Amino acid sequence: MATTIGLTIFPGWTDSETNGVANDSPTIPCDSSARAGEWVDIGQHLRDLCAALSTSSSRAGRFALSLYTDDVCLVRPDQVAAIALIVAEAVTNAIKHAHPTGIAGAIEVRCARAVGGAVVIDVIDDGVGLPEGFDPDADGGHGFEVMRSLSRQLGAKLRFTSTSLGLRVRLRSPAGLAVSPRRGQAAPDSHEQRYLDLLEALPTAVYTTDAAGRITFFNEAAATLWGRRPELGDTWCGSLRLYWPNGEPMAHGDCPMATAITENRVVRGGEAIAERSDGTRVPFMAFPTPIRDPSGELIGAVNTLVDISERKRSEDRQKLLAREVHHRTKNLLSVVFSIVARGMDGGHTMEEARGLVLGRLRALAATYDNLITTSWSGIELGDIVRTELGPYPAQWRIEGPEVMLNPKAAQNFTLVVHELATNAAKYGALSEPAGKGDVRWSIDDVDDAPRFAFVWQERDGPQVSPRTHRGFGSLVLERVITQDFKVPPTVDFAPEGLTYALDVSLAAITASEGETDHHLFQPEPRVA
């Protein structure tokens, strides 16, 4: 229930450094007639307090003071004065400091029951909040010290939350300060206290509602999952926004907790996505269970929320892995098909074709073995070159910095170096004992964009000339490299020896880019 009181500000408040304590502070209403062991509705005292504040406090301007209370919020009589003083100090502080420019403002006092009968009281203003660097747990004058001291005496939690929307002062009673929500029940016994402590300590999000779906309790884990602290009395769920697993918006009235209460049945494993105030989304599973009294009447529900973010990430990784395996298998089969088709295209004898096909497949298999060993993180270029030129250590000089190739580039360079080494052994520098060669690569910064240069250069071998038959080797050395690296290589059949050079962006060969399918088997026009 809500009571709205027009609070008109009159002159007479002190401007001394009291942080909101007036010289003529209002009398704090207190039910002196209550006997020890009886319980008092703090909501009624807060209504009297707000009425007293509206007639005894003020500075220039106007404030609209609103009071929202549950129907019954019971506390012990000896605690009424302390609670009322804390509320009075918080309201007074808001009146004095929330709007220093004197514009109209609004103050809300909210009193609600929590699970086990604990009481939560909020004083909320729409002002400027606390000054930057101000520590409400240590700073401030007499008013702040009064609130802190009284809350310690009560054994209650006092929290100050300052945002651009204003200041919230929250007083939360411990279990045992107040009684359960139904009038006339006894204070929580030690068993109930242990139950409440257990709920607060659980790492799993738990919250409860009444039979109308209004939130009556939530633990810290629930607030963490939601990314906010909802108002007690909010309905169905404490998240800011909800979504279905497919990303479509979900109304709070369609959430699993709402289903459990409206249909009076247990719901197990209902999935939804909670959106926090910072925009992040948390997928969760809900396990709401109705709560019934001894007569079987529905009196509320308890819900456990399980954060399944890690499970969803694992599922996404599995889906990505499945797509990656499909893609790599498709790519590998395409390359193998091309190797076989080009090797058997009629330009070689059967024995030559067999040797070419097996050599290329062995080189490709070695690359895939290395990639699997490194979990597809890549292969160092020097390892590829040294493996292919291993049989000719005395005839080749290999120079270059360490460059970790991504899987696509590793496959391409394996095939390129294999083709160059095979051709050199058959027709070039490696076909004669005196033949020599250099393989070198370097990295240079060009306009803050690192470039990678690779050079294969043969010398002291037989005179070479361009071949008229364009087979798989020509396809790899020219078309595939151009297609994948977006830069054509330079191939020079100089009389003194073949030179093959490539200059590309370093990012093109080292960044973790998605692989492209190699349609190497597409018809390539022959050059007569």
Residue, then its C-alpha position, 0 to 999 in steps of 0.5 A: m500500500a502506498t501513502t503520498i504526503g505533500l511535504t512543504i518546506f518551511p524556513g527554520w532548518t539549520d545549515s550547521e555541519t550536521n549532515g541533515v540533523a535539524n535543530d528542531s528534529p521531529t518527535i520520533p513516534c514510538d508505541s510505548s504501550a507495547r509490552a515486552g514480547e509483543w510486536v509492532d507494525i513499523g509501517q504505521h510508525l513510518r507513516d506517523l514519522c513522515a507526517a511529523l517530518s512534513t510539518s516540522s522540516s524544511r528549506a526553500g522548494r517542495f518535496a513530494l514524500s511518498l511512503y510504500t509499505d507492505d500490509v504488516c511489517l512487524v518488529r520488536p517495540d524496543q527497535v522502533a525508535a532506532i529504525a525511525l531515527i535512521v529513516a528520519e536522518a536519511v529523509t532529512n539528509a535528502i531534504k537538505h542535500a538532494h537538490p542543492t539548487g532548490i528545484a522540486g524533488a521526490i523522496e520515497v520511503r519503502c518498507a517491505r517484508a523479506v523471507g522469515g519476516a525480516v524488514v527492508i526499508d529504503v529511503i530513495d531520492d532523485g537528487v545528485g547523489l553523494p559527492e565524488g570520493f565520499d565514503p558513506d561507511a566512514d565519512g559524513g557528519h553527525g547524521f551519517e554517524v547516527m545512522r551507522s551507529l544505530s544500524r550496528q546496535l540493531g545488528a542490521k545492514l546499512r547500505f548507501t547506493s549513489t548513482s546519477l539518479g539519486l541516493r538509496v539508503r537501505l536498512r535490512s534487518p537481520a533474521g530475528l529482528a522482525v517476525s515472519p510475514r503473518r501477524g502474530q507468528a513468533a520470531p524465527d527460531s534457531h532452526e529458521q535462522r540457520y535456514l536463512d543463513l544457508l540461503e544467504a550463503l548459497p553460491t546458487a541464486v535463490y529467491t522466493t515470492d508470495a502467491a501473487g508472484r511478488i518477490t519476498f526474498f533473494n540472496e546475494a547470488a540471485a542479485t549477482l546473476w540479475g546484475r541488480r537488486p530488485e525491489l521486494g514486491d517486484t513481480w515474478c523475477g528480479s532481472l531487468r529484462l528477460y529473453w527466450p533461448n532464441g533471443e526473442p523478448m520474454a514477458h516477466g509473466d511468461c517466465p518459469m516462476a510465473t508458470a509455476i505459480t499461475e499453474n500451481r505446479v513444479v517447473r524443472g529446467g525452464e531456460a531463459i536469458a536475463e539481461r543485466s543493467d550493463g547490457t550483458r546477458v546471462p542464460f540460466m535454467a530455473f527450477p521453481t517449486p510452489i509452496r503450500d500451507p498444511s491445508g494445501e493452499l498455495i502461499g508462494a514459491v521458491n525458485t533456484l536459478v542456475d547460471i548455464s553460461e559456461r555450458k552454453r559456451s561449451e555448446d557453442r565451442q562444440k558447434l564451432l568445432a563441428r563446423e571447423v571439422h566439416h570445413r577442414t575435411k571439405n578443404l582437405l578432400s578438395v586438395v587431395f582430389s586435386i592432387v590426384a586429378r592433376g597427377m593423373d592428367g596424362g602429362h606423366t607416365m603412371e610411375e611418375a604420376r604415382g611418385l608425384v601424388l604420393g610425395r604431395l600427399r606425404a607432405l600434406a599429411a606431415t603438415y596436418d600431423n604438425l597442426i594437430t600436434t599444435s591444436w591448429s595454432g600454426i606451424e613455424l615456417g622454418d620447420i616446413v622449409r627444413t623438412e622439405l630440404g632435409p635431404y639436401p643440407a649442403q646445397w641450401r642456405i636457409e635464413g629468416p626469423e621465426v614466423m608462426l604460420n596460421p593453418k591455411a598459410a602452413q598448408n599453402f607453404t608446405l605445398v609451395v616448398h614441396e613443389l619447388a623442391t621437387n622441381a629443383a630435384k628434377y630440373g633445377a639446382l638440386s639435379e646437379p651436385a654443384g647446384k646451390g640455392d637460398v631460401r630466405w624470408s624477412i619482415d619489414d614495417v611499411d607504413d606501420a603495416p608489417r610485410f612478409a617477403f619470401v624468396w626461393q632462389e636457385r643457382d649453379g644448376p642447369q639452364v632453366s626455362p618455363r615449362t609448357h605443361r601447367g600441372f598441379g605445381s603451377l596451380v599451387l605456385e601461382r593461382v592458389i597463392t594469388q587466391d589466398f594471399k591476394v597478391p600474385p607471386t613473382v616467378d622468374f625462369a632466369p638462365e642461371g636459376l629459378t627465382y620464386a618470390l612472394d611479398v604479402s601482408l604479415a597478417a595474411i599469413t599469421a592472423s587466425e583467419g578463416e580458411t577458404d575452400h581450395h577448388l584446385f580441381q577446377p579446369e585450368p587452361r593448358v598453355a601450348 
